Amino acid sequence: MSALCIFLVNFKADLMIDKRLAFVLLMLFGVALYGILEIEKDLSPGYSEKFKLEVLKYLLQLIVVIIIGGIIASLFKLQEYDRNVTQLKGKVYESYISRIGGLYRQVKGARRILRSNGLSSINRDPHFKFSEHEYAIYSEQMKLLNEVQLQLEGLMIESQHLPIIKGYQIDFDLHLMEDYLRRIHAEFEAASTPKEFDYSFHELRRLDEFTCDTRTENFSFEGEIAHVEDNPKEYKKTLEYRFMDTFWKPYDSVISRISELLPK
């Protein structure tokens, strides 16, 4: 947004300069045209015909210079405007990449924190009960995932309406990312009822999948949705609703598509 504000301020200043230049050129054009009319009407009888012809020639040359100068100045300003627009788009794309990348790293960080505190079935029997400390860690990281999910949802909505992003089909990938996190958090909400938390780790299947090895094939969530490969706008039932398929791959796809839009 700051890049957009700076561009608009500079554009307004350039527009004021263009108006002044146009006014000066218009005044010169008016003076030259008035001089030509004066000579044509022979309103200056005190001067010789040769002198009048010379003055007429110089006035006509001035008009040609004014016209050519105006055209050249307009072309330069148009080129500068196009360059500024390209730079602005590049900054918006870079900002988008930075924002999405930051959110992705937050999710990866939460995943590592959960793992490092034992909330994973990697090298551990998943039937363990949560200790008070483990539940506190779980709750804290779910709050972080909730915030990230909301921001990804906001980015998804932006991508559906922002002219320079809209049309590149990144909204569905962002939807998969935010929906993946939404479902993990929904499981936490369902488990964290006002009654005492009394769950074994293996009962929280989405948490288990989130922190497990991405190469595992132990998880399948019946009835989840994903896009048809050759038509992202269509949906189909699938069992592939895991971190690798519905978070990492969509993230990679979004970054790849936006990177292609960066100025070369």
ABEGO torsion letter per residue (X at the ends): XAAAAAAAAAAAAAAAAAAAAAAAAAAAAAAAAAAAAAAAAGABAABBAAAAAAAAAAAAAAAAAAAAAAAAAAAAAAAAAAAAAAAAAAAAAAAAAAAAAAAAAAAAAAAAAAAAAGBBABGBBAABBBBAAAAAAAAAAAAAAAAAAAAAAAAAAAAAABAAABGAGAAAAAAAAAAAAAAAAAAAAAABBABBBBBBAAABAAAAAAABBAABAABBBBGBBBBBAABAABBBBBABBBAAAAAAAAAAAAAAAAAAABBX
